[in-house]
């Protein structure tokens, strides 16, 4: 059986990769990818802790809810990115400095 610490180390690495992508990238799509990495790290933590709670299965049920929530958030974010690109012709967050013309 794999110990809990291995799951947590992999989850921390995924979260750090996602945080690095969010803080350093100048492309909105890559920022969204970094956010998805961080969400996947949180889901991995839920599943790892849920593996040790065999009675209630709370970790697995929260993980399913988090996956559905992440999919909905990504769909909304991509729709916003497409509308911003249509208006500004760029997806660089640094070049978008106003919300209305």
N, C-alpha and C positions, 0 to 999 in steps of 0.2 A: 504494500500500500504506500502510495506516495505521501510524504508528510506535508502538513499544511504550509510549512515554511517555503517549500518549492513553489507552490501556487502563488504565494504572496510575493516572492521574488520576481516571478514572471509578470505578475500583475503590476508591480512597481516599475519594472522595466518598460512595459507597455505604456504606463501612465507618463513616464519621463519622456519617452519618444513622442507621445502626443503633445505634451506640454512644450517640448522643443519645437515641434512643427507649428504650434499655434503662435509661439512668441517670435519666431524668426522668419516665417514665410511671408511673402508679399503677394500671394495668390490666394484668392478666397477659397478655391476648391481644395487647396492643400491645407488651409486652415480648417475647413470642414472635415477633412480626413484626419487631422490631428485631434479634433473633438471626438470623432468616432473612435479613435484609438483610446482616448481617455474613458469613454463610455464602456468600451470593451474591457478595459482594465477593471472598472467597477463591477461589471457583470461577472468577470472571472472571480473577483473577491466574493461576490454573493454566492456563486456556485461552490467555491471552495469551502466557505463556512457552512453552506447548506449541506454539504456532503457529511459533515460531522453532526448534523441535526437530523437524525433519521426519523424522528417522531412527527414533527410538524411540517417538514419540507418547506419551510418559509423561504429559504434562500433560492430555491428553484422557482417558486411562484413569483418572488420579487424580480428574479432575472428575466422571466418571460414578460412581465410588465415593463421592465426597463428596455427590453429589445423592441417591443411594440412602440414604446414612447420614442426611442431613438429613430426608428424608421419614419414615424410621423414627423419628427423634428427635421430630419434630413430632407424629406419631401418638401416641407415648407421652406427650408433654407435654400434648396436648389431653385425653387420657384422665384424666390427673392433675388437670387444671383442672376437668373436669366432676365428678370425685369431690369435690374441695375445695368447689366451688360447692354441691353437694348437701348437704354437711355444714355449711358456714358461711354459706351464702346470700349470699356476696360473692366477688368475684375481685380485691379490692384486697389486694395483698401486705402492706400496712402493718397491716391489720386482722386478719390471721391470725397470731396470736402463740403458738399452741401446736399441737403435733402430735397430742396425745391428750387426751381428756377425763378 
